Amino acid sequence: MTPFQIGMLSFPVLLVLIGFRIPLAAAMFIVGLVGTYLVAGNMRMMDSQLKTFAYGTLTNYSLSIIPLFLLMSEFATRGGMSSALFKAAEAWLGHRRGGLAMAAIGASAGFGAVCGSSLATASSMGRVALPELDRAGYSGALSTGALAAGGTLGILIPPSVVLVVYAILAEENIEKLFTAALIPGILAMLGYMATVAIYTRMVPGSGNSLPRMPYGDRFRALIAVWPVVVIFTLVIGGIYTGAFSPTAAAAVGVAGTAIVAISKRALNWPAVKEALLSTARTSGMIFFIILAAGVFNSFLSSAQVPQTLAAVFLDASLSPWAILIGMLVLYVVLGTVMDSLAMIFLTVPIFVPIITQLDFGIPPAEVGIWFGILVLMSAEIGLITPPVGMNLFVINAMAKNISIRETYRGSLPFVASDIVRIAILVAFPSITMVLVRWFY
């Protein structure tokens, strides 16, 4: 077999190993080591790389942003910010048809602005909103579908851990990616709210309206979310204006969420220890995946897989738009059986060199950032797509009286909303890039 054939064969082998429940990092590490041996005929190349690769990769200063954002998410969850956000959104939207589900989506967007994790957003908002939706008589499909979809805003609204990983893999600017994600994130929130409005009209009785609250109560509920506004302004505003680097902004966010949690007496020493341990476990998992992905991608590079595929795509008669759409469809398909981080680690090192050489009518320096947002949204669809949508399982586990089938059914309108939004952003790249061009 040629080195290229060995490289291409590694993908089905990797999927088989993942199918046998071998952790992604271990699977990539094994395939990368064996593949390097088959291509080089010996282990000298990998021995040489492993002497310096782990240290060189994991001491990258940019990686420190990941545990900081994860810790910020832990403190924000314990600080009760999700409850305040939901109450404020309920006060302003609850009187509309399906308004409580819209409030859950709006609160998820607000929580995502200080969280950066989809699963944390879904679980935190699920604990707060599910009992309220049940008491208001909302259908199980709409309740769980809206909360699962709202959870995806945790990785769409900056800051986003997944975007940080993409920036490292694609060697893109984190600040520009966070800036580019803001408008698509807001469009996602509005699109989900519109989906709720349409759904409740097409399925009568699925979502009731609550009595209209006086404006005094509405403003009092709004004032209660000031910590979220302050922290978001400090973190994201600091990044956009250049006052902070992303890593420094993450540290400011950790301090801010910790102060809020302490002020509410929700952060005693056992809670701090639990938050630190949870952050360490998740960070260790991500760092091991980054290391294993480096080994696997080094093997692919030595097998000339990215270079050969790039040449094949560039020499083909397909238009750049057809190649892009094919890649995004592949993300949606992979999302039904794979985790979003797994997809990004496997595909970005191969796809980015191809996509950045194609002409989409925008400056070449913007293509990688625009593609990153499209990848993020395509990966996000996988979180709410049966059968392996992680957000669906998180929310359904909290809703004891709702079947997983009903949750699957409730997620489909939101998947349709995602597809429409991606189509709009593919057709009009300037929507994604307008803030980047303005700030940079």
N, C-alpha and C positions, 0 to 999 in steps of 0.2 A: 504493500500500500504506500502511496505517496504521503508526504507529510500533510498535505491539504486534506486528503481523504481521512487520515487519522484524526485531524482536527474536527472535521465535520461529524465523524462517528462519535466524537466525545459528547455531543449534545444529547442524542438519544440515550447513551449510557448514563449521563448525568440525570436525565429525567427518570430513568429506571431506578437509580439509586435513591432519588428523592421519593419515588413511589413506594419504596420499601422502608420509608420513614427514617432514612439516614439523614441527619441534619444537613442543611444546605452547605454550611461551611466545611464539614467533614467530606461531603460528596465532592465539592469543588477541589478541595485539597488533594484528595485521592486521585481524581481524574487528572488534575494538573501534573502531579508527580509521575504517574504512570505514562501519561501522554508525552511528557518531556523525555522520559527514558526511551520511549519508542521512537521519537523523532531524532534525538541526539545519539542514541545507541549506548549511552552511558549516563551516569548521574552527576558528572562533573559540573555541567552547566547549572543544575539546580542546587548542588552543594555550594557553588560559588555565590549564587543569588541568596540562598537562605542565610548565609553568614551575615549579610547586611540588610536583607530585604525587610525582615520583621522590625528591626530597629529603625530603619529609614522610613518605613511606612507609619508605624504607630507613634513615632515622635513628631509627626507632622502637626504643627501648631493648630492648623485649621480643624483637626479632629477634636480638639478640646471643646468645640462648640456643641458637640453631640451630647456628652453627659450633662453639660450645663442646661441645655434646653430640656432634656429629660427630667432633670432635678426641678426645673421651673414648673414643669407639668405636674410633678408629684406635689409640690407645695401648693400650686393653684388648686388642685383637686381637694387637698385637705383644708384649704382656706375657705371653702364654701362659696367660691366665686360662681360656680355653676348654678347654685340655687338663686343667688341674687340676680343673675342674668336672666334666668327663666322667669322669675317673678316680674322683672321689668318688661320683658317681651310680652308676657301674658297681659300685663296691664294695658299695653298699647294695641295688641292684636287679638286678644281673647274674644272680643265681641263680634269678630268676623266669622263667617262660615269657615270652619277648619282653622280658626285662628289659633287654637291651642297648639296644633301641629306646626303652624307657621312660627309660633313663639319658640317652640323647641328647636326649630331650624335656625332661627335668628340667634337664640342663646348659644347654640353650638358654634355658630360663626364667631360670636364674641369670645367664647371660651377657647376656640382654636387660636385666637389672637394672642393668648398667653400660655398656650399649651404646646402646639407643634406635633402632637401625636393623635392619630385617628382613633386608635383603640381607647386611649385615655379619654378623649372627648366623648366617644360613644358610651363608654361605661359610666362616666360621671353624669352626663345628661340623662342617661337611662334611669339611673337611681332617682333623679329628681323629677323627671317629667312623666315616666310611665304611670305612677299612681294617679297623677292629676288627669292624664288622658283617660285612664280607666274610669275614674269617678265622673268625668264629663260625658261618658258614653261613646267615646270614639271606638271605631272598629279596630280589631287587633291588627288587621293588615295595614291600615293607615298609620296607627300608632308606631308599630315596630318598623315599618318601611321608612317613615319620616325620620325617626331617630337614627336608624342605621345610615341613611343618606346624610343626615346632619352631621354625623360623626366624621364623615369623609372631609368635612370642612377643616378638621384639625390639621390635615396635611396640605390643604389648599391655601388657607389663609396664613400668610407669614406670621411668625416664624415656622418653618417646616423642617423636621429632621430629614425627611426623604429628599427635599431639595438640597440640603447640605451634602448628602451622600452623592446625589447627581452631580453637584458642583465639583466634588473631589474627583469622581470618576471621569467626568467630561473635561476637567480642568477649566471650568467656567467661573466667573466672578459671582460669589455668593450674594453680595449686595445687589447686583443687577438682577439676579434670579428672584430674590425676595421682592424687589420693586416690580418686576414683570408679573409676579403671581397675584398682586393685590386686586387688579381689575377682574381677572378671571375668577378669583375667589368670590368677589362680590356678585359677579354674574351667576356663579353657581348657587349662592344663597337665594338670589331673586328667582332663579329658575326653579329651584326646589319649592319656594313659596307659591309660584305660579302653578306648579304641578299639583300642590295640595288644593289650590282653588279650583282647578279643573276637575280633579278627582272627586271632590266633595259635591260638585254639581252633577257629575256623571253617575255617582253612586250615592243617591240620597240616603241620609241617615248615618253616613260613615263618619261625619264630623259635625258636631253641634257647635253653636255659638254660646258664649257666656254673656251675662249682663254687662252692659257698657259701664266702665269704671269712671268716676269723676276725674277731671283733669288734675285736681290736687293730689289724689292718690297715685295717678300716673307719674307725676313729676317726683313724688316722694320715692316711688319704686325706681325711677331713673337715677336719682341721686345716689341710691344705694350701690350702683355699679361703678362709682367713681374710681375704685382701685384698679379695675380692669382698664379703664380709659387711661389712667395715669401710667400704668405699666406698659400698655401697648404704645403709648406716645413716646415713652422713654426708650423702649427697645427698638421699635420699628422707625420711629421718628429720628432717633439717634443714628440709626444705620443710614437712612435716606439722606440726612443732612451732612453726614460725614463726621458727626460728633463722636461716634463710637465705631470701632471695628465690630464685625458681627460677634466675635468672641467676647469682647468687652461688653457689648450690648446684652449678650446672654447672661453674663455675670451680674449685670445690673438687674435683669429680669429675675434671676434667682433671689437676689437680695430683696427686691420689691415684693415678690410673692411670699417670701419668708416673713417679712415684716407684717404683711396683711394677715397671714395665718397665725402669727404670734399674737397680734392684736385681738384676734377672735378666739384666743385660747384654744386653738386647734392644733398647735404644734409643740407638744411636749417632747421630752427626750425619746420615749419609745417611738413616737411618730417620726421624729427626725431620723432615728436609726433605721426604721422601716423604709423611709423614703430613700435614704442613702444606699441601702442594700438593694432595693428595687432598681435604682438608677445604675448601680454597679453591675447587676446581672444583665440588664438590657444593653448597657454599653459594652460589656464583655462580649455578648453575643454579636453585636454589630461590628466590633473591632475584629473579632475572629473571622467574620464573613469578609470584611475588607481585606484581611491578610490572605485568606483562601482565594478570594477573587483575584488578587494580585498574582498568585501562583498560577491559577487557571488561565488568566489573560496573558501571562508570560508564555505559557505553553502555546496558546492560540497564535500569539505573535510569531513564535519560532516556527510554527507550522504554516505561517503565511495566510492564515484564514481571513483576518480583517482586510489585508491588502488584496487578496485574490477576490473576495466578495465585492470590495469597493470597485475593483476594475471591472468585474462582471456587470454590476449595476450601472456603472458609468458608460460602459460600451453598449449596453442594451438600448433598444429603441423606446423603452418606457420613458414617459415624461417624469420630471421630478415629483409632480403631484401624485402620480400613480404609485411611485415608490414610497412616498410619505404615507399615503392612505393605506398601502399594504402593511407598512410597519405598525401603524396605529391599530389596524384590525387585528394584527397578530398579538398586540398587547391586550386587547379586549378578550381574545380567545384564551391566551395564557392566563389571564386574570381569573378565569373560571376554575383553574386548578392550581394556581400558584400564588404565593404571597407577593405583594407589591415590591418589597425590597429584593426578593429573589429575582423577579423579572428585571429590575433595574441593573443589578449586578451582572446578570447574564447577558443582557442585550446592549447596554449603553456603550461598552468598549468596542462593540462591533458596529452598531448603528451610527454613532456620532461621526466617525471618520467618513462614512458614506454621505450622510445627510449634509454635512458642512461643505461638501464639494459640489452640491447641487445649487441651481439658480432658482430661487423663489421670488425674485423681484425685490428682495430686501438686502441690505448690506451683509456681506458674508459674516462679519463679526456678530450680527444679531441672530443668525440662524441657530446656533447652538443654544442660545437662551430661549428663543421661541420654541424650539423642539423640546427643550427641557420642560416647559410648562405643558406642552401637549402630552409628553410622556407621563408627567405627574397626574394629569387628569385621566389618561387612559388607565394608568395603574389604579387610580382611585375607583374606577368602575368595577375593578375586580373585587374591591372590598364589599360591594353590595350585589354581586352577581352570583347566583346559585351555580354550582353546589358548594363552593368553598369560600364564599364571601365572609371574611372574618367578622366584620361588623354585624352581619346578620346573626351569627352565632352568639356574639356578645350580648346583643339586645334580646334575642329570643331566650337566652338562659335566664334573663331577669324577668321575663314575662311568663310566669309559670302556667298560665291558663291559655296560652296562644301557641298553636302548633307551628312547627318550622315551615310547613307548607304554606300557611297563611302569611308568615313573614316573607317567604320567597315571593308570593303573589303581590304583597304590598311594596316590594322593592322595585318591581318592573317599571312602573311609571317614572321612577326617579332615574333608572338606567336610561330610559328614553330621553329624559331631560339632559342627562350627561352627553348623550350622543349628539343631540341637537346643538349643545353648547360647543362641543369639540368641532363640529362642522362649521360653526360660525367663526371660531378662532382660527381654523385652518384657512377658511376663505378670506379672512381679513386679519393678517398678521399684525397690522398696525394697532389693533385693539390691545394686544398683549404688550407691544413695544412702546406705546405712547409715553408712559411714565418713565421708562428707561431713557428714552430720547430727551425727555424734559429734564431729568435730574442729572444725566451724564452726558 
